[in-house]
Amino acid sequence: MTPLFSLCNLRMTRTQGPGYALVIPHLDIWAGEKIVLTGPSGCGKSTALDLLGMVLRPDSADRFLFHPDATVHDIAHIWKQGQDALAALRLRHMGYVLQTGGLLPFLNVYENMALTARLLKLPDTRDCVEALAKRLGISRLLMSMPGQLSIGERQRVAIGRALASRPRVLLADEPTAALDPLHASTVLDLLLSAVDDASATLILVTHDTAILKRARFRHLHTRITSVATAAQETSAVEAIIEDVAEKRNDPCEA
């Protein structure tokens, strides 16, 4: 069986602030998995999510494969050709939930949730949106504008929007960070339930390791380390993403 994602020796340098190099030595993600990525602030968790979402281009990668359908897409190679093909892959196969919802303020709730599905010309979009709205407890809000919603309501709409296009992958960047504990727990439960209903793969970034107790999550963690530069006079910071449970001697063995 081919994994949904297969990465080997992916690297990206960030120069903002103190700067660091994000390194993913080896990562296979399988369809249907629920993955939590943890680590200290500023260590590259959101950057890793954007790399998996094909929004950011890595500096280098020995392997970066994406297999959402019958075709295995070589993302490292596609990046060299241009971004149009990547945009099409994102649109068709990925949903994204941001910390703040990221809703378009000039569209109502229904229009926000249906937007990607309509762009894809998917059938039964209204039925799908209404079913998701009912599942998420926001049916009464479908004609409301984002500015009329609470933070928790906006996050539920964002989850519905991300899933209405029936993606293979749902990327969630600290979706409960702006919520109080009670609402965060409710939104997380709704997110997990909706992901299960959609048979989607979930990759979730969070600071809250208590989330790991809520479902059968696979835990990835970002480990910070200093490495000597070529001149051996200064050190550089590397943020290395590792599978907490995985033990491999040759992580990129073919």
N, C-alpha and C positions, 0 to 999 in steps of 0.2 A: 504494500500500500504506500502511496506517495503522500507525504505530509502536505498540509495546506500551505505552510511557509517552510522553507529550508534556507538557513543562513549560515555562512561560514566566514569567519575572519572579516566581519564588517566593521568599518571604522569611520568615525566622523569627528572632526575637530571643531570645537566651538570656541570662538575668540572673545565673546562678550564677557565682561567682568574679569575674573581671574583666569578664565579659560580652562578647558579640559578636553581630553579626547575620549569619546564614547566608543567602547569596544564591545562587540558581541562575538566572542570566539566561536560559538556554535549554538544554534537554536533551531529545533524543529518544532513546529506547532501543528497539531492535528485537528481536523475538522471536528467541531463539537466541543472542544476543550473550553474550560473557563480558566483564564490565567490572570493572576494578580501580579503586578510589577510594583515592588516597594523599593525604598531607599531614601537617603537624606535629601533635604531640599537642594535644588540646584545641581543634582548629580546626573541629569540627562534622561529622566523617566519620560517626560513629555517629548523630548527629542526622539527617544526610541519609538514612541507611539507614532510620531510623524514619519519616521523612517519606514515602519511597517505599513503605514497608510500611504506610502509613496508620495508624500508631500515634500519631504526633504531628500536630497540626493546624497548618498554616502560618498566620502572621499575615495573609498576603495572597498571592494568586497570580492572574496574568492568565489562566493556563491550567494545568490539572492534569488530564490525561485518562489513563485506563487502559483498554486495549483487549485483555483476555485472551481474549475469545470473540467472538461475533457482535455484542455490544453494546459501544459506547464509553461508558464510565462517566465522568461529569464529577465528579471527586473533590472539587474546590473547592465545587461545588454540594451534593454529598451531605453534606459536613461541616456545612453549615448546617442540615441536616434532622435530624441525629442520628447516632449511631454504630452502630446495629444493622445497617444496610446495609453499612457498612464492615467490620464484624466478619465478615459473611457472605462478602464478597469476599476478605478475608484467609484465612479458613478454607479456602475452595475453591481459591484460586489461588496461595497463597504458602506457602513453607517458610522457616524461620528457623533459622540455626545461630549460637548464641551463643559467646562466647569460652570459657565454662566448661561448655558442653554444655547446661545448663539442663534436665537430666532430672528427672523426678518421682521422688523417692527411695523412694516407697511402691509403685511399679510396677516389675516386672522389665523386662529389656531388650525382650522381645517386646511387652509391654503398652505400653511407652513408644513403640516404633516404630509400633505399630498404632493408637495412640489417635486421631489426627486422621482417619485413613482410616475408622475405625469411627464416629466422629461424623458423617462424611459418608455413611456407609452405602455405601461403595464396594464393588464386587464383588471377589472374589479377593484380599481383604486378606492372608490368611495366605500365599498363594503369592507375593504381591508382597513381603511382609516377609522371607520366607525367601530369596527370590532376592536381595534387597538385602543381607541378612546374609551370604550366601555371597560376593557381590561385594566386600563390605567386610571379609571375613575375620573375622566375629564370630558365625558360626553356633553355635559351641560356647558362646557367652555368652547365648543367648536367654533362658534361665531364670534368669540371674544378676541380682542387684540392683545398682543403680548404685554403691552403696558398696563393692562388691567389685571394681570395675573400676579400671584405671589411667587416667590422664588421657587418654592416646592412645586407649584403648578407648572412653572416654566420648565423645570427639569423633567417633569413627567411628559410634557409636550415634546421636549427634545428627544426623549427616549422613543416616543411614538413616531416622531419624524424619522429618526435613524432606522427604525425597523419597518416603516411603511413601504419601503422599496424592496423589502424581502432580501436583505444582504446576506452574504455568507459570513461576513465578519463584522462585529460591532466593536469599535474602539471607543473607550470611555476614559476621559481624562479627569480624574477626581470629580466624578459627577455629583457627589454629596458633600463636597468641601464647604460649600456656602450655606449648608443647612444645619439646623440644630439637631441634636442627637435623635430625637423622636422622628422628625421628618426625614432625616438621613436614613434611618432604619426602614421606614416605609418605602422610600424611593428605591433603596437597594433591593428590597424584596420584590417590588414591581419590576425592576430591571431584570433580576434573575429569572423571574417567572416568564416575562416576555421573551427573553432570550431562549428559554427552554421551549416555549410554544413555537418559536420561529426556527428551532434547530440550528441556531447560529453559533459561531465561535465568538467568545467574549474575551477581550484583552483589556484589562482595567488597571489604570494607574491610581495609586492611593498612598497616603501616609498612614492610613488606619489599618494596622495589621490585624485588628479584631475582626475585620471582614473575612479573614481566612477561616474563621470558625463558622461562617454562615452557609457555606456550600463546599462542594468538592473542588476547590481551587487548586491549580498547579501554581506554585510560588516561585517567581523569579525575583531576584534581589540584585540591586546595584551596589557593588563593592568598590569603594574608593581606595586607590593606591597611588603612591608616588614612584615614578621611574626615573632613573638618571637619563639625562640627555646625552647626545653623542659626545659632547664636549666634557661630560662628567663633572661639570661645574655647577649645574643647576638641576633641579628636578621638575618633572612635568606631572600633572595630575591625570590619571586615567580612571574612568568610570567603567567598570567591567560588569556586564550583565551576565549573571550565572543562574542556573537552575539549582534551587536550594537542595533538591533531593537527588540530582543526577550526579553520578560518578563515572567519568570516562577518562581513559588514558590517552586516546587519540580522538579528540572531539570532532575532527573533520575528516575522519576516515571515510573513503568513498563507499 
